[in-house]
Amino acid sequence: MKSHYDTIGVAPDASKEDIKKVYRKLVLKYHPDTSKIKSTANDTKFKQISEAYAVLSDDKQRRIFDLERDEFKKFGRIKRKGNNANGPFGQRQSSGMAYRFHVLDGIYKPKNMIIGLTLGFATAAAVKTMLGVDDNETNMQKNKKQDGKSKLVEAWYNKQTRQWEQPTPWTKSFRDLNPEIQMVERNLVRSVSK
C-alpha cells in the first residue's frame, strides 16, 4: 500500500512548507471543482491527498504515523485498539490510542520463530552440559537388564555368614541386627527362604 508520503509525492524527511506546496498543486489538479476532468478516480485521489495532508501537517499525527510506518516495516503488522483500526497507511484512525506496539508482535514471523527455537534448544543443551545431565539413560533404565530384572537389588551384609542377604524383616535375627540396607548386584546376593 502507498503511504501518505507516496500519496502526496514527498520524501519522509520533507518539511511542513514543502508538503504544503506540493499539496496545493495537487489540490488544484484533483479538486472536483477545479479539475478539468470529472471522474470518480479524481474524487478518490483528492480524498486520499486531503487525508494524507491532514496527517502530515499535524506534528503529533505525523510522529504517530512515522512510528507506525517503522513498526510496519519491521514486523509487517501493528496491533491496535478498536475494531475500526486500519494499518499505518490506513484511511481511518482509531479513537483512543492510535499507536500500540506489543512485544510479541514480531514473534509470529517464521524467521523469528526459527531463531527463537534455535536459541531455546541451544540454551537447554548448555544448561544440561553445565549440570552434567546425561540424556542416554535414566537411573531406572541403567538398573534394568535385558530380561526385565533389576541389576541391583536391596541387600544387607551378614557378618556371620559373610554374604549379602536379602532383607527379611519377619525374621528375629534381622530385626535384632537392624542392618544398613544397600543396593548390590543381584548375583552377589543370597536368597533367604524361611
C-alpha positions in Angstrom: 0.0 0.0 0.0 1.0 3.6 -0.5 2.0 5.7 2.4 0.9 9.3 2.9 4.3 10.4 1.7 3.8 8.5 -1.5 0.3 9.8 -2.0 1.5 13.4 -1.8 4.8 12.7 -3.5 7.3 13.9 -0.9 10.2 12.4 0.9 9.6 11.3 4.6 12.0 14.0 5.8 10.2 16.8 3.9 9.5 19.9 5.8 6.0 21.3 6.5 6.4 24.0 3.9 7.4 21.5 1.2 4.4 19.3 2.0 2.1 22.4 1.9 3.5 23.5 -1.6 3.0 20.1 -3.1 -0.4 19.7 -1.5 -1.7 23.0 -3.0 -0.5 21.9 -6.5 -2.3 18.6 -6.2 -5.5 20.2 -4.9 -5.6 22.4 -8.0 -5.1 19.4 -10.2 -7.6 16.9 -8.5 -10.2 19.1 -6.7 -13.6 18.2 -8.1 -14.5 21.9 -8.7 -11.2 23.0 -10.3 -10.3 19.8 -12.2 -10.9 19.7 -16.0 -11.6 16.0 -16.0 -14.7 15.0 -13.9 -14.3 11.4 -12.7 -14.7 9.3 -9.6 -11.0 8.4 -9.8 -10.2 12.1 -9.3 -12.6 12.3 -6.4 -10.9 9.3 -4.7 -7.4 10.7 -5.4 -8.5 14.1 -3.9 -9.8 12.4 -0.7 -6.5 10.5 -0.4 -4.5 13.6 -0.8 -6.6 15.5 1.7 -6.3 12.8 4.2 -2.5 12.4 3.8 -2.1 16.2 4.2 -4.2 16.2 7.3 -1.9 13.6 8.9 1.4 15.0 7.7 0.6 18.7 8.5 -0.1 17.9 12.2 3.1 17.2 14.1 1.6 14.8 16.6 -0.2 12.7 13.9 2.9 12.7 11.7 5.0 11.3 14.6 2.5 8.6 15.2 2.3 7.8 11.5 6.1 7.6 11.3 6.3 5.3 14.3 3.6 3.0 12.8 5.3 3.0 9.4 8.6 2.0 11.0 6.9 -0.8 13.0 5.1 -2.0 9.9 8.4 -2.3 8.1 9.9 -4.3 10.9 7.0 -6.6 11.8 4.5 -6.5 9.0 1.5 -5.5 11.1 0.5 -3.3 14.0 -1.7 -4.2 16.9 -4.3 -1.5 17.5 -7.1 -0.9 19.9 -10.6 -0.8 18.4 -12.4 -2.6 15.6 -12.2 0.1 13.0 -8.4 0.4 13.1 -6.5 0.2 9.8 -2.8 -0.2 9.1 -0.3 2.6 9.2 -1.3 3.7 5.7 -4.9 3.4 6.6 -7.6 5.9 5.9 -9.2 5.9 9.4 -7.6 6.4 12.8 -9.0 4.5 15.7 -10.4 6.5 18.6 -8.3 6.5 21.7 -4.8 5.1 21.3 -3.7 5.2 17.7 -0.3 3.6 18.3 0.1 0.5 20.3 3.1 -1.9 20.0 3.1 -5.2 21.7 6.3 -7.1 22.5 5.1 -10.4 20.9 4.1 -8.8 17.6 7.3 -10.0 15.8 7.3 -13.5 17.3 4.8 -14.8 14.7 7.1 -14.4 11.7 8.7 -17.7 10.7 12.2 -16.2 10.7 11.8 -15.0 14.3 10.3 -18.4 15.4 13.2 -20.3 13.9 15.7 -18.0 15.7 13.8 -18.4 19.0 13.6 -22.2 18.8 17.3 -22.4 17.9 18.3 -20.2 20.9 15.9 -22.2 23.2 17.5 -25.6 22.2 21.0 -24.2 22.5 20.3 -22.8 25.9 18.8 -26.1 27.1 21.8 -28.0 25.8 24.2 -25.7 27.5 22.4 -26.0 30.8 22.3 -29.8 30.6 26.1 -29.8 29.9 26.8 -27.5 32.8 24.7 -29.5 35.2 26.1 -32.8 33.9 22.7 -34.3 32.9 23.2 -37.4 30.8 20.4 -38.0 28.3 21.4 -41.5 27.3 19.8 -43.4 30.1 18.0 -42.6 33.3 18.9 -44.4 36.6 15.9 -46.7 36.3 16.9 -47.7 32.7 20.5 -48.3 33.9 19.2 -50.7 36.6 17.3 -52.9 34.1 18.7 -55.9 32.4 17.5 -57.3 29.0 15.2 -59.8 30.7 13.5 -57.1 32.7 15.0 -57.9 36.1 16.9 -55.3 38.0 20.7 -55.4 38.0 20.8 -54.0 41.5 18.7 -55.2 44.5 18.4 -54.2 48.2 20.6 -56.3 50.4 22.4 -56.2 53.8 25.8 -57.7 54.7 25.6 -60.5 57.2 28.9 -60.6 59.1 28.3 -64.1 60.5 27.8 -65.8 57.1 30.0 -63.2 55.3 27.4 -62.8 52.5 25.0 -60.3 51.2 21.4 -61.3 52.0 18.0 -60.0 51.0 16.2 -58.2 53.8 13.8 -60.3 55.8 12.0 -58.1 58.2 9.9 -61.0 59.5 12.9 -62.8 61.0 14.1 -62.1 64.5 17.8 -62.0 63.6 17.2 -59.3 61.0 15.2 -57.2 63.4 17.8 -57.5 66.2 20.7 -56.6 64.0 18.8 -53.7 62.3 21.4 -53.7 59.4 22.1 -51.0 56.9 20.5 -51.8 53.5 22.4 -51.0 50.3 21.9 -51.5 46.6 24.0 -54.5 45.5 24.4 -56.5 42.3 21.9 -59.3 42.1 24.4 -62.1 41.5 26.2 -61.3 44.9 23.0 -61.7 47.0 22.0 -64.9 48.6 18.3 -65.6 48.8 16.9 -66.4 52.2 13.9 -68.8 52.3 12.4 -69.4 55.7 
